[in-house]
Structure formats: C-alpha cells, structure tokens
Amino acid sequence: MPIRLPALAAAFGLAVLLGACGSTPTRVSGTADVAYAGSLELVMQRDLGPAFAHHTGYQYEGRGAGALGLAQEIRAGEITPNVFLSVGSGPVSLLEPKYTSWAVEFASSPLVLAYYPHGSHAAELAQIASGKLPLKNLFSLLAEPGFRLGRTDPATDPQGQDFAMMFQLAERDLGVTAATVAADLAGGSSQIFPETALEAQLQAGQLDAASAFRSQAEQLHLPYVPLPAALDFGDPKDATAYARASLKLSTGDRVHGFPLVLEATTVGDHERSAAVALIRYLLTASGREILARDGYSSVPLKILGDASAAPDQLRQLVG
C-alpha cells in the first residue's frame, strides 16, 4: 500500500530534522505519487518525502519495488504514479514514448557487499573490507559450501542485473576463475529476494551477505565490503567499461552493464504541478543535501532523452 504523508507533516518532527525552515509553505493542492526503486525506500519515506511535503505544501505518496517491475506495472496500467524514480536508464526506457520522453540524472550509489556482523564469516569479510586480505578472497569465500548470499532478481531489478555482471568484471580485472564465479551464483533462485526485503533478511541474520547499494548499507548501519570503481557500477564516467559485461535474462533479453545512476521523470500528466515540484526538490540544494547525508554521491545534473520535453522549471535548474 502506498504511504501517504500530509502536506505539513508535523507528526514527523520535521522542525527538528530540517532546522529553521522559514515560513509555512503556501497552500497548494496536489499529490506527488512516486513509484521508486526499492533501494530508495528508506530515504524517500523517512527523509525526502516528508521534507518535500513540509517545504512545498504538496502531499506525498510513495511505493517502492524493483524499478523494472514498477515500469512494467505502469505500462500495464496496474499503478498510476505521476513520478518515477529509477536506478539506471533501462526502466525509464520501458515507459518511452507513451508515458515520458525524458529523465534527469541526479545522484548515484555504487554497489557493495553488505554482511551480517555476527555471522560466522564476518571476521574474514571485515579483513577483506579493510584491505588486510585481498579482494579476490571475497569470491572464494562466497563459493564456500553453506555461505548464504542474497541478491535481487535481475528480471525486475537493475541492482540484480549489475550485481550479477559484477562477477564477470571480477573475472576480467581480478583473475577470479569462471568456476569460482559459477559457484558464487550457484544458489540460483534461493539467493533471490525482493529488493525491499533483502536487507531485512540480512539484518535478521538469515543471510551471511547480500548485494546492496552503499547508501543502503550506510542508512541501515550494516558493515560492507567496498568494491573498486571498475566493479561497483557507481561512476557514469566508467559506463563504457561497465558495458563490457552482459547478462541474458530469463525473458531471453540480453542487457549490458550500466552505471547505477538515479533518474527521475514525470509519468503522464495527472497532478503534474506536484510531480514537477517533487523532482525539482530532489535537484535543489536541500534535496541533494539529504541524499548526501544518506550515502548518495552527487553526479552532474543531466537531462536525458528529449530535453525540450522536460518542464521549464527543471531545465532551468539543470542549466
């Protein structure tokens, strides 16, 4: 069920969260109904959604799941948000040209391997994370019998796609053997969890380690093994290197590696003023400060697709 936040969001104690924020927002009418990648759930529901409502006077609703799955639900008419927040361009492209023809890049978060701090493998993972053991040891550890690895579904989630392709890059850059990679991912469907449930499984000790965005691990105070830039899919400048990896999905489609950059677009034309206001808030100093505090990295603002179709307010911010 989508979560609804009142326009002034006093119950969230935002006066404390945001500090002195000036006068009460002008009364406006409309709701930003946001469908967002599941990795954004905590930052959207705890921080950005309430802050947006408080500052603008618009109402906010949000739902999170795998971004590809959400795009498919929008196409099927099963959900009707007016804002879509994706990780990577693939989900947005599914909505073109019927629902949108543009998107704006505004942040990124690299892949990491989060781990359960009290698990039987935690000490070795901590040594790898600190550099006391080589990163190549990580892949041998994941292949050990009984190691419980969690990841998201590549068919519905961009994180799941890039995480699977990360192992290909490790073969090329770290000399990890193909046999080790096959053993790492041998759990198949038993390793697959919904994006909004994966880290909860890890926190409960049901998994030894799980794919995650750095922002998720930091928000949930989970220890993690960082990956080098060549493997973490976090930098748009490395897009060509990431694209060397590819993955055949269960649908038969083949995808190539891509930067895990957050993109925002409006969907359709209903309650457009609220939808545009939500995206505009993400691009302002206030929104970007919240994202930075929650572990996201800034990237240069860039409108993708048909820039002329993007609202004037957003094009002015992007420049």
N, C-alpha and C positions, 0 to 999 in steps of 0.2 A: 504494500500500500504506500502511495506517496505520502511524504511527511509535509504538513502544512505549517507555515510559520506566520503569525500575524505581522502586520506591517511594522509595528513599533517594537515587537519582540522584547518587551520589558522583562518577561519571565526568564529570559536567558542571562540577565545581568550584564547586558552589553555595555552599560555605563562603565563597569569595571574593566571589561575586555578592551574597549575601544578608547577609554580615557575621555577627556573633554572633547566632545564632538560637535559643539556648536548648537544651533537652534534645532527644534523639532523639524523633521522633514515636511515639505509641502504635501498636503493631502493629494494623493493621486489614486487612480483606480486601475487595477490590473494585477495579474499574477504572472511571474516568471515561472513557468512549468518546465523544469530542467530534467532531461534524461542524461545521465553522466556515466562515464566509465566507472566500474565498481571500485577501482583503486582510489577514486576521489570521494568516497562516501564520507569519511571522517572529516575531511577539510570542508566539504560542502555543507554537511548537516550541522557540524559543530561550530564552524567559523565563518565561511564565506556566505552561506545562505542567511544566517541571522544578521551578519554585518550589512549585507546588501539591503535587507528589509529595513533595518534600522536607519540606514543613511538615506535611502531613497523614498521610503513610504510605500513602495510596492510590496505585494505579498510574494511569497516564495513557496514553491513545492519542488520536491526532488525525489528521484528514484535512481538507483544505481544497479548496474549489471555489466556483463561483458559488452564492450562497445559494439562489436559486430552483431551480437544478438539483439541489442537495442535497435540498431539500424534496421535489422530485418523486421523487428516488430513494428517500427514506424512505417516501413514500406507496406506491411500487411494491414495497416490500419488498426492494429491492436492497441497501440498507445498513440497519443496525440500531444506530445510536448511542443513547446514553442522555442526551446533552446536545446541544442545537442552539444555535449562536451565529449570529445573523443580523444583517445590516445592513438596517434598516427592518422594518416590520411585515408587508409582503407575503408573504415566505417563511414566516413563522410562521403566518399565516392559512391557508396551504395545509394545515397539519397539524391544524387545528381541525375538529371536536372530537375526532377519533379518537385523536390522539397527545398533544395538550395542549389546555389551555383558558386558558393564562396565559403571560405573559412579563414579564421585568423589564428596564427600560431602565437602562443603567449607564454609557455613555460615547458620545462622538461623534467624528467626524473629518471635517472639511469636504473638499470636492473642491478639487483644484488641478490645474494642468497641469505635470507634470514634464517636463524636457527633457534631451537629451543634451548634456553640457557642451562637447564637442569638435565638435559638428555645425556645419554651415555657417550655421545660423540662430541659433546660441547667443548671439552678441553682441546681436542685436536682442531676443531673448527676455529676456536679462538686463536690458536697458534698460527693457523693459515691466515686468518683475518689480520693479525698483527705483523705478518711477514716473517715470523720465526720459522715457518715451514713454507716451501714453495707452493704457489697457487696450483701447480699441476697435481699436487697431492689431493686437492679437493675432489678431483674427478675420480681418482682411485677410491677415495673414501665413499663417495656416493654409490660406487659399484659394489661395495661390500654387502654380502647377504644380510638381510634384515634391516638395512638402512631405509628409513621411511621418508621418502621425498614427496613433496606436494607441489603441484603446478596447476595452472588453469588450462582450460580447453582451447587448443589452437583453432577450433572451428568457430568459436564465438568470441574469443578474446585476443586482442593484439599482444598483450603481455605473454600469453601462452605461445603465440607464434614465435616471437623473438626469443623467448627463453629456450625453446626447442632448437632454434637456429644458433643460439649461443654456443652449443656444443660443437657445431660444425666449425665455428670460428676458433674454438679451443683446439680442435684437431690441427687446423692450419697454423695457428700462431704459437701454441704451447707444446705441440707434438704429442697431444693426447691421442691414444690409439683409437681406431674405429671400434675395436672390440670393447674398450672401456666405455666409449660413448653409448654403444648399444646396450651395455649392462646398466649404465646410468638411467636410461629411459625404458628399461625392460618392463617396468611396472605397468606401463600402458594405462588403461582406464582406471586402475586402482590408485594412480597418482593424481588423477584429475579431480578438481574441486571447483565449485562456483567461486568467482573472484571475490564476492562479498563474504564468503565463508572460509576461505583458505587460511587467512592469518589467524582466525579464531581457532581453527584446528591446531595450528602451531602453538598458540598461546596456551592451549589446554594440554599440551604435551602429547597429542595424538600423532604428531609428526616430529621427525628429527630436524628437518629443514624444509624450506619452501621458497619458491620464487617470490620475489617482491620487488616493488619499486623502493628505492632508497627512502623516499618520502614516507611510504607506509611504515617501513621499519622504524624510522625515527619517531613518527607520530605514536606508534604503539610501544615504543621503548624496547624493541627487540634487537638483540645483537645481530650483526650480519657480517658476511664476508663481502667486501667490495670487489668489484671486477675492474680490470683495466678498461680504459676508454675504448679500446679496439673490440671489446667484448660486451660492453654494457648498453649499447644502443642509445646512449644518452646525449650524443652531440650531433646536431644537424650537419656539422661540417664533415662528419665521417660517414655520410649517407652512402657514398659510393662503395666504401669498404664493407658496410653492413649488407649492401645489396648482393654481395658475392655469395651470401648464404641463401638457401632456398628451402622450401618445405612444401610437400604435397599434402593437401588437406584431405580429410575423409570425404569431402564433396567432389574430389577429383581436381580441384583448382590448385594451382601452384602459386605460392607467394614468395617474395624475396624480402630479405631483411630491410628494416626501415627504422629511422630514428623514432624514439618514443617521445614525441613532442605532443603537448596538449593543444588541441584545436577546438575552437568554438564557432558555432554558426547558429543562426536562427532557422527554425523549421516552420514552413508555412507562413501565414500572415495573421493568425489569430493572436490578439493581445500583443501586437508587435512592439508597442512602446515599452512594455515591461520586459520583453525579451531582449530588446536592444539595450535597455538600461542595465540588465544583468551582465551582458557581455562587456559593456562599457566599464562597469565596475571592476571586472576582472583585469582590465587593461590599465586602470588608474593606479597611482602610487599606493593607495590604500589596499586595493586588491592584491597587488603584486607583493606588498609587504606581508600580508597574511600568507600568501603562497610561499614566500621565502622562509617565513617562520616555521612553516610546516614541512620544510625539506625540499621544496621545488627549486630548480635553477631557472633563472631568467634566460630567455633567448630573445634576440631581436624581434620585435613585433613585425609580422609579415602577413599580408593578405594573400591567400592562395586562391587560384581559380579566377573567376570573373570579378576583379576588384571593383569594377564600376557598379556591380550589383550590391555591394556591401553598403550599409547605411552610412550616410554622411558623417554622423557623429563618430563612427568607428574609424572611417578613413582619415578623419582629422587627427585622431589620436595616434594612428599608425604613421601618419605623415606620408 
